[in-house]
Amino acid sequence: MSEGTIRPAQVRGGCILVVVMAGLIMSSCSSRENQVKHREGPPAKREDYPKLAGQLFELATAQKPGEYAKDFDLTYKDGLVQIVLEARGTEWVQDLEWAVEAVAGQVEMKVENLVQARVPIEALLKLARHPRVIYIRPPVKPKR
């Protein structure tokens, strides 16, 4: 065979790569709401997460988080819930921004030692254990 000829082994390798890539793309296209998250170990206990508002703890452990969020007027869309993280001080706000980004969340705004963000529900318990967090709560909504 000449130098420019494609060998059957190269074609098979290329086909396998295409199939694997297509599978990865398709699996990443499903919504967060439809992805089943399996927790390992015993179920989470409320008393183990004192830095997380009760509504957010219930949301994090709910079987149907979308329904729970709607029932309790939490801002929830595409698997992300809107929260406010209170940092131990203004010097730790950047740490909380990084923590939000590390769990695939989005920082919306910062004011003094507060960070408002949208984060995946499955990240709430993890963020509540962050050493720079004082408290995590839903944002205050204006009265109607």
C-alpha positions in Angstrom: 0.0 0.0 0.0 1.1 3.5 -0.7 1.7 6.2 2.0 -1.7 7.9 1.4 -3.8 4.7 1.6 -6.2 4.2 4.5 -5.9 0.8 6.1 -9.0 -1.1 7.3 -7.7 -0.9 10.9 -7.7 2.9 10.7 -11.3 2.9 9.4 -12.4 0.7 12.3 -10.6 2.8 14.9 -12.2 6.0 13.4 -15.7 4.4 13.5 -15.3 3.4 17.1 -14.2 6.9 18.0 -17.2 8.4 16.2 -19.6 6.1 18.0 -18.1 6.8 21.4 -18.2 10.6 20.8 -21.8 10.4 19.7 -22.7 8.5 22.8 -21.0 11.1 25.0 -22.8 14.0 23.2 -26.2 12.3 23.5 -25.8 11.6 27.2 -24.8 15.2 27.9 -27.9 16.5 26.1 -30.4 15.0 28.6 -31.8 17.6 31.1 -30.6 17.6 34.7 -34.2 16.9 35.8 -34.2 13.6 34.0 -30.9 12.4 35.2 -31.2 10.0 38.2 -28.7 10.7 40.9 -27.9 7.8 43.2 -26.6 8.7 46.6 -24.3 6.4 48.3 -24.4 5.7 52.0 -27.2 6.6 54.5 -29.7 9.4 53.7 -28.7 12.9 54.6 -29.9 14.2 58.0 -31.1 17.8 58.5 -29.0 18.3 61.6 -25.8 17.5 59.6 -26.4 20.6 57.4 -27.0 23.6 59.8 -25.6 26.1 57.3 -28.3 25.2 54.7 -31.8 26.7 55.0 -34.5 24.1 55.7 -36.3 24.6 52.3 -33.0 24.0 50.5 -32.2 20.9 52.5 -35.7 19.5 51.7 -35.2 20.4 48.0 -31.7 18.7 47.9 -33.2 15.5 49.3 -36.6 15.6 47.5 -37.6 12.7 45.2 -39.2 15.3 42.8 -37.3 18.5 43.2 -39.1 20.3 40.5 -42.5 19.8 42.2 -41.0 20.8 45.6 -39.5 24.0 44.2 -42.8 25.0 42.7 -44.7 24.3 45.9 -42.4 26.4 48.0 -41.8 29.2 45.4 -38.1 28.5 44.9 -36.5 29.8 41.7 -35.7 26.6 39.9 -35.1 26.0 36.2 -33.2 23.4 34.2 -31.9 21.6 37.3 -30.5 24.8 38.8 -31.8 26.5 41.9 -31.2 30.2 42.8 -29.5 30.7 46.2 -27.6 33.2 48.3 -24.4 32.1 50.0 -23.2 34.2 52.9 -19.4 34.2 53.2 -17.4 34.4 56.5 -16.2 37.8 55.3 -15.7 39.8 52.1 -12.2 38.4 51.7 -13.8 34.9 51.1 -16.3 35.9 48.4 -13.9 34.9 45.6 -13.6 31.4 47.3 -17.3 31.0 47.1 -17.4 32.1 43.5 -14.9 29.4 42.7 -16.9 26.9 44.7 -20.0 27.7 42.7 -18.2 27.4 39.4 -16.6 24.1 40.5 -20.0 22.5 40.9 -21.2 23.8 37.5 -23.1 26.7 39.0 -23.4 30.3 37.7 -22.6 33.4 39.9 -25.3 36.0 39.2 -24.1 38.8 41.5 -22.1 39.8 44.6 -22.9 42.3 47.3 -20.4 42.6 50.3 -20.2 39.1 51.7 -23.2 37.7 49.8 -23.0 35.7 46.5 -26.2 35.1 44.6 -25.9 32.1 42.2 -27.8 29.3 40.4 -26.4 25.9 41.3 -27.4 22.3 40.6 -29.6 20.8 43.3 -27.1 18.0 43.9 -24.5 20.6 44.8 -26.4 22.1 47.7 -25.2 19.7 50.4 -21.6 19.9 49.2 -21.7 23.8 49.2 -23.2 23.7 52.7 -20.0 21.9 54.0 -17.7 24.6 52.5 -15.6 26.1 55.3 -16.0 29.7 54.1 -19.9 29.5 54.1 -21.8 30.8 57.0 -25.3 30.1 55.6 -27.1 29.3 52.3 -30.7 30.4 51.7 -33.1 31.2 48.9 -33.0 34.9 47.8 -35.5 37.2 49.4 -38.3 37.9 47.0 -40.2 41.2 47.1 -43.7 41.1 48.6 -46.5 41.3 46.1 
